[in-house]
Amino acid sequence: MTETTENPEAVRPVPPARRWPRRLAIGAACVLLIYLAFPLGILLWKKAWLPRDAPRIAFSPNDTWLEELHVNEAYQVSFTLAQGELVEIQPADTGADHERIAAWLEKNKIAGVLLSGGGDVDPGLYDGDPAKAADVNRARDDFEIALIKVAMEKRLPILGICRGCQILNVARGGTLLNLRDDAKLKSLHFNMSGHAADLAEGSRLSGIMGANRLAKVQSLHYQAVGELGRGLRVSATGPGGVIEAIEGTGDVWVVAVQWHPELSVGDRHQNALLKQFVNAAKNK
């Protein structure tokens, strides 16, 4: 009998072609598609969800690198759920010209103003230290200060969020604190876990939320209100006595908070704030 010797190379299985580069490319393409399509999806959803009589609210959006992460879409979603239509206005649309701003508000049938988060307010506007500020956009500061003035002249409801609280105070002649100067305060007020907030008894804000204390608010700020501006009062404080919310002393609806209610759509207190603002704009 003749023995045959098998060639081990002949029977060794051929390894499958590496597919991970292709899968990686497909995955990256899918992520890019979702990233690009997300704003369009929000726009289409808004048109389908909002009632015809939804009040139109001028929205000064976040202009920092966070814009690329679609943080402005969070505002669009939360305010659409509150039945308000956000209409973006940028500094380039009108500059800080009061007449152009007033004309834009009239043309777009604006019934309220939303001031969103973003970079630090220019310390030069309140005799602060320019070396301790980050992501400053003086054009946006000047534009929003003018927008606030025109809105108040027109008696439009105003809601400020985070930076919006700060620019409102500066627009009324107030000052800001830099929480970076105190490591403990900085860590307490800029974190993902949030912190508690005490609401001033008898304030508009406590009435809206039906509470004098919130166990947790989403707090992400390095600046805070210092000396109060004209026609404003404190409506909430947080850890270390830092001012967390202010409001107008007159009969016009003006409220500003340092935290982010648009990131807490499942919280009834935060939803009440957004809904009350939208209703104030609707009844303007």
VOKE-287207 format. One record per residue (C-alpha): x, y, z; residue number from 1. Coordinates in steps of 0.05 Angstrom, whole numbers, padded with zeros to 5 digits. Each point is the difference from the previous one (the first is absolute). Layout:
N
xx / yy / zz / k
X / Y / Z / NUM
...
//
This chain:
284
xx / yy / zz / k
00000 / 00000 / 00000 / 1
00026 / 00068 / -00019 / 2
-00006 / 00053 / 00054 / 3
-00018 / 00070 / -00019 / 4
00022 / 00060 / 00039 / 5
-00049 / 00058 / 00002 / 6
00027 / 00069 / -00011 / 7
-00020 / 00040 / 00062 / 8
00001 / 00064 / -00041 / 9
-00052 / -00029 / -00048 / 10
-00052 / -00013 / 00054 / 11
00011 / 00062 / 00044 / 12
-00064 / 00043 / -00002 / 13
00006 / 00066 / -00036 / 14
-00010 / 00056 / 00051 / 15
-00060 / 00044 / -00015 / 16
00014 / 00068 / -00028 / 17
00006 / 00053 / 00052 / 18
-00066 / 00037 / 00002 / 19
00011 / 00050 / 00056 / 20
00023 / 00057 / -00044 / 21
-00064 / -00006 / -00040 / 22
-00043 / -00005 / 00062 / 23
00036 / 00060 / 00030 / 24
-00012 / 00041 / -00062 / 25
-00074 / -00019 / -00001 / 26
-00007 / 00017 / 00074 / 27
00034 / 00067 / -00010 / 28
-00046 / 00015 / -00059 / 29
-00061 / -00016 / 00041 / 30
00022 / 00045 / 00057 / 31
00014 / 00057 / -00048 / 32
-00068 / -00009 / -00033 / 33
-00036 / 00002 / 00067 / 34
00042 / 00062 / 00020 / 35
-00019 / 00037 / -00064 / 36
-00073 / -00023 / -00001 / 37
-00015 / 00015 / 00074 / 38
-00013 / 00075 / -00008 / 39
-00044 / -00013 / -00061 / 40
-00039 / -00053 / 00039 / 41
-00011 / 00050 / 00057 / 42
-00025 / 00052 / -00050 / 43
-00050 / -00048 / -00032 / 44
-00024 / -00024 / 00068 / 45
-00010 / 00072 / 00023 / 46
-00044 / 00016 / -00060 / 47
-00043 / -00062 / 00014 / 48
-00004 / 00010 / 00076 / 49
-00010 / 00075 / 00010 / 50
-00070 / 00029 / -00002 / 51
-00013 / 00058 / -00047 / 52
-00007 / 00049 / 00057 / 53
00066 / -00019 / 00033 / 54
00034 / 00065 / 00022 / 55
00063 / 00018 / -00038 / 56
00060 / 00009 / 00046 / 57
00066 / 00033 / -00020 / 58
00056 / -00049 / 00017 / 59
00072 / 00023 / 00007 / 60
00036 / -00067 / -00006 / 61
00064 / -00028 / 00031 / 62
00058 / 00020 / -00046 / 63
00057 / -00040 / 00031 / 64
00029 / -00067 / -00021 / 65
-00059 / -00032 / 00035 / 66
-00042 / 00022 / -00059 / 67
00032 / -00057 / -00040 / 68
-00028 / -00049 / 00051 / 69
-00071 / 00024 / -00015 / 70
-00010 / 00034 / 00068 / 71
-00046 / 00050 / -00035 / 72
-00045 / -00057 / -00022 / 73
-00012 / -00015 / 00074 / 74
-00032 / 00069 / 00006 / 75
-00041 / -00013 / -00063 / 76
-00026 / -00066 / 00027 / 77
-00017 / 00024 / 00070 / 78
-00035 / 00064 / -00023 / 79
-00038 / -00036 / -00055 / 80
-00027 / -00048 / 00054 / 81
-00020 / 00063 / 00039 / 82
-00037 / 00023 / -00063 / 83
00045 / 00059 / -00016 / 84
00035 / 00012 / -00067 / 85
00072 / 00022 / 00004 / 86
00024 / 00046 / -00055 / 87
00076 / 00008 / -00002 / 88
00030 / 00070 / -00002 / 89
00075 / 00010 / -00007 / 90
00043 / 00062 / 00012 / 91
00013 / 00003 / -00075 / 92
-00075 / 00008 / -00013 / 93
-00006 / 00069 / 00033 / 94
00064 / 00016 / 00036 / 95
-00011 / 00040 / 00064 / 96
-00043 / 00051 / -00037 / 97
-00063 / 00011 / 00040 / 98
-00042 / 00021 / -00060 / 99
00021 / -00061 / -00041 / 100
-00015 / -00046 / 00059 / 101
-00068 / 00031 / 00011 / 102
-00015 / -00007 / -00075 / 103
00022 / -00073 / 00001 / 104
-00045 / -00015 / 00060 / 105
-00059 / 00033 / -00034 / 106
00012 / -00034 / -00067 / 107
00005 / -00069 / 00032 / 108
-00060 / 00012 / 00046 / 109
00041 / -00014 / 00063 / 110
-00037 / -00006 / 00066 / 111
00058 / -00019 / 00047 / 112
00076 / -00004 / 00005 / 113
00042 / -00060 / 00021 / 114
00073 / 00012 / 00019 / 115
00039 / -00065 / -00001 / 116
00066 / -00026 / 00027 / 117
00069 / 00010 / -00030 / 118
00068 / 00031 / 00016 / 119
00018 / 00050 / 00053 / 120
-00027 / 00071 / -00002 / 121
00056 / 00050 / -00015 / 122
00027 / 00023 / 00068 / 123
00012 / 00068 / -00032 / 124
-00074 / 00012 / 00005 / 125
00000 / -00001 / 00076 / 126
00072 / 00018 / 00019 / 127
00021 / -00073 / 00008 / 128
00066 / -00033 / -00016 / 129
00005 / -00016 / -00076 / 130
00056 / -00051 / 00014 / 131
-00048 / -00045 / 00038 / 132
-00054 / -00007 / -00054 / 133
-00008 / -00054 / -00054 / 134
-00037 / -00005 / -00066 / 135
-00017 / 00074 / 00001 / 136
-00039 / 00027 / -00060 / 137
-00007 / 00075 / 00009 / 138
-00044 / 00006 / -00062 / 139
-00050 / -00047 / 00032 / 140
00004 / 00037 / 00066 / 141
-00015 / 00067 / -00032 / 142
-00056 / -00029 / -00043 / 143
-00034 / -00035 / 00059 / 144
00004 / 00062 / 00044 / 145
-00034 / 00039 / -00055 / 146
-00051 / -00056 / -00010 / 147
-00016 / 00001 / 00075 / 148
-00010 / 00075 / -00001 / 149
-00047 / -00002 / -00060 / 150
-00038 / -00060 / 00029 / 151
-00011 / 00037 / 00066 / 152
-00023 / 00062 / -00037 / 153
-00050 / -00043 / -00037 / 154
-00019 / -00035 / 00066 / 155
00016 / -00068 / -00030 / 156
00009 / -00060 / 00048 / 157
00073 / -00019 / 00009 / 158
00030 / -00066 / 00022 / 159
00074 / -00006 / 00013 / 160
00037 / -00066 / 00006 / 161
00071 / -00006 / 00028 / 162
00039 / 00053 / -00039 / 163
-00068 / 00031 / -00013 / 164
-00007 / 00014 / 00074 / 165
00068 / 00033 / 00001 / 166
-00010 / 00045 / -00061 / 167
-00068 / 00022 / 00027 / 168
00033 / 00023 / 00064 / 169
00056 / 00036 / -00036 / 170
-00050 / 00032 / -00048 / 171
-00034 / 00030 / 00061 / 172
00065 / 00028 / 00028 / 173
00018 / -00059 / 00045 / 174
00066 / -00037 / 00008 / 175
00023 / -00073 / -00003 / 176
00042 / -00045 / 00044 / 177
00052 / -00047 / -00029 / 178
-00009 / -00067 / 00036 / 179
00067 / -00023 / -00026 / 180
00031 / 00042 / 00055 / 181
-00027 / -00050 / 00052 / 182
00015 / -00073 / -00015 / 183
-00055 / -00025 / 00045 / 184
-00054 / 00045 / -00030 / 185
00025 / -00017 / -00070 / 186
-00009 / -00075 / 00012 / 187
-00068 / 00009 / 00033 / 188
-00029 / 00041 / -00057 / 189
00032 / -00033 / -00060 / 190
-00014 / -00075 / 00002 / 191
-00045 / -00053 / -00031 / 192
-00033 / -00020 / 00065 / 193
-00032 / 00067 / 00014 / 194
-00017 / 00031 / 00068 / 195
-00058 / 00024 / 00042 / 196
-00029 / 00070 / -00006 / 197
-00040 / 00041 / 00051 / 198
-00056 / 00043 / -00030 / 199
-00018 / 00066 / 00033 / 200
-00067 / -00002 / 00034 / 201
-00051 / 00043 / -00036 / 202
00042 / 00005 / -00064 / 203
-00030 / -00010 / -00069 / 204
00045 / -00060 / -00009 / 205
-00023 / -00036 / 00063 / 206
-00072 / 00013 / -00020 / 207
00012 / -00030 / -00069 / 208
00033 / -00062 / 00028 / 209
-00045 / -00008 / 00061 / 210
00061 / -00011 / 00044 / 211
00051 / 00036 / 00043 / 212
00055 / -00051 / -00012 / 213
00022 / -00041 / -00059 / 214
00040 / -00063 / 00018 / 215
00039 / 00002 / -00065 / 216
00012 / 00048 / -00058 / 217
00047 / -00010 / -00059 / 218
00055 / 00050 / 00015 / 219
00057 / 00013 / -00049 / 220
00027 / 00070 / 00010 / 221
00065 / 00035 / 00017 / 222
-00029 / 00070 / 00006 / 223
-00056 / 00022 / 00046 / 224
-00039 / 00063 / 00019 / 225
00039 / 00048 / 00046 / 226
-00031 / 00067 / 00014 / 227
-00073 / 00002 / -00024 / 228
-00019 / 00043 / -00059 / 229
-00057 / 00051 / 00000 / 230
-00070 / -00027 / 00007 / 231
00022 / -00070 / 00018 / 232
-00005 / -00043 / 00063 / 233
00028 / -00067 / 00022 / 234
-00048 / -00057 / -00007 / 235
00045 / -00060 / 00014 / 236
00068 / -00016 / 00031 / 237
00044 / -00062 / -00002 / 238
00060 / -00029 / 00036 / 239
00045 / 00053 / 00032 / 240
-00055 / 00052 / -00005 / 241
00012 / 00008 / -00075 / 242
-00059 / 00033 / -00035 / 243
-00034 / -00052 / -00044 / 244
-00060 / 00040 / -00026 / 245
-00023 / 00072 / -00007 / 246
-00064 / 00032 / -00023 / 247
-00030 / 00067 / -00016 / 248
-00033 / 00042 / 00054 / 249
-00052 / 00029 / -00047 / 250
-00063 / -00030 / -00030 / 251
00034 / -00024 / -00065 / 252
00019 / -00074 / 00000 / 253
00077 / -00001 / 00009 / 254
00033 / -00062 / 00030 / 255
00071 / -00026 / -00008 / 256
00032 / -00063 / 00029 / 257
00072 / -00024 / 00003 / 258
-00021 / -00073 / -00011 / 259
-00024 / -00035 / -00063 / 260
-00075 / -00016 / 00001 / 261
00004 / -00020 / -00074 / 262
00041 / -00061 / 00022 / 263
-00053 / -00024 / 00050 / 264
-00061 / -00012 / -00044 / 265
-00024 / -00054 / 00048 / 266
00001 / 00047 / 00061 / 267
-00068 / 00031 / 00015 / 268
00030 / 00061 / 00033 / 269
00044 / 00016 / -00059 / 270
-00056 / -00014 / -00049 / 271
-00044 / 00048 / 00039 / 272
00052 / 00056 / -00009 / 273
00003 / -00010 / -00076 / 274
-00076 / -00006 / -00006 / 275
-00011 / 00063 / 00042 / 276
00048 / 00039 / -00044 / 277
-00034 / -00025 / -00064 / 278
-00068 / 00018 / 00029 / 279
00025 / 00070 / 00018 / 280
00023 / 00009 / -00072 / 281
-00066 / -00027 / -00026 / 282
-00040 / 00049 / 00042 / 283
00045 / 00059 / -00017 / 284
//
